C-alpha cells in the first residue's frame, strides 16, 4: 500500500465540466496518436475495445490501448442524463492525455439530446458512436439501444443532426434483425447519411450471449456497404480474431467480455499475462478507480489463475487495501507504468519474436 502512496501521481483524471469540459483543454491533443479514419485508410485491421456499461472507464481503456487495442470506447452514456445532470457528467465522462484514440458512445431516443451531448465532448475524443444495439431489457424499454433498430427514421435524424453540428467521425453500433434486409437497409441508409463506419454484433437482440454469432449475416452487411464494417461478438482469444477476418471480411473486430477476462487478447496472448494485471493495478490506483469496479476487474482477470479456495478468498475482499494485501502475500509483482512509453516491454518482445525475420534460422 505504501508503494502506491509514494508514486508521483501525474495522471489524475480530467472530469467533465459544464462549460463544456474546459478542464480537458490542457490535456487535449498534446500527444501524437493515430486517428481511426487514417488507420482505416491505410488498410489496418482495427482491434477495438467495446463499450461496456460500468467497465470501459478510463483506467481500463488506457490498459487496453497499451495491450493491443487500436481504438477504445467509453461505456454507453445516456445523452439526456449527461445533459441535465452535472453529477452524471462527472461520473460518466473522464479522460486524460493517455486516453487516445477514444470513441464516446451515447444512447438516446431524441436526436436533439444526442446532438447537444455530442457537442459537449467532440473536442475530447476521436469519434461518436450511436448505440443501436444494446439488448438489455431496461435499455430497450426506455427506447434506447436495440429499440432503435426498428426506428430507421429516428436513427437518420440523429445522424443528420450530429453531422450538422460537428465534423467528428460518427459511427453506429447495431445488431442483426431476424429480417436481415431491414438490417442492411438501416446500415446502407446510415452510410448514405455520412457515418464513417458501422459495427455489427453478430446476434439478434433476443439471442443469448452463449449462442454463436451469425458470421454469414455480418458478411452480408459488410458486402452491402462501401464504408468499413467492424464485427462484434464471441472474441475471447487471438484465434477468434482470425476467424472473424476469414469468415466475414470485416475491417476490425470489437471485443467486450473477452477483454474483461484477458485485456491482452489483441497483443496475441491466449491468457492474461501477469504483467498486464500488474499494469492495471498501477493505473487503477493512479486514476482513483471505484473500489468495487477495481475488485470486479481483478476478479475477471484472475479468474483462470486462482484456485477455488483463492477465488472464495478474493471474492470476499471488501477494500482496496485488503485486495493489495492479498496480492502481495502471493508474490504479485507490483510495478510502476511509464505511460509515456505506450507499448509494454512484453508486447514489444512478442512482436519481435513474431516479426523479426532478420535472425538466422
Order of alpha helices (4+ residues) and beta strands (2+ residues): alpha-beta-alpha-beta-alpha-beta-beta-alpha-alpha-beta-beta-alpha-beta-alpha-alpha-beta-alpha-beta-alpha-beta-alpha-beta-alpha-alpha-alpha-alpha-alpha-alpha
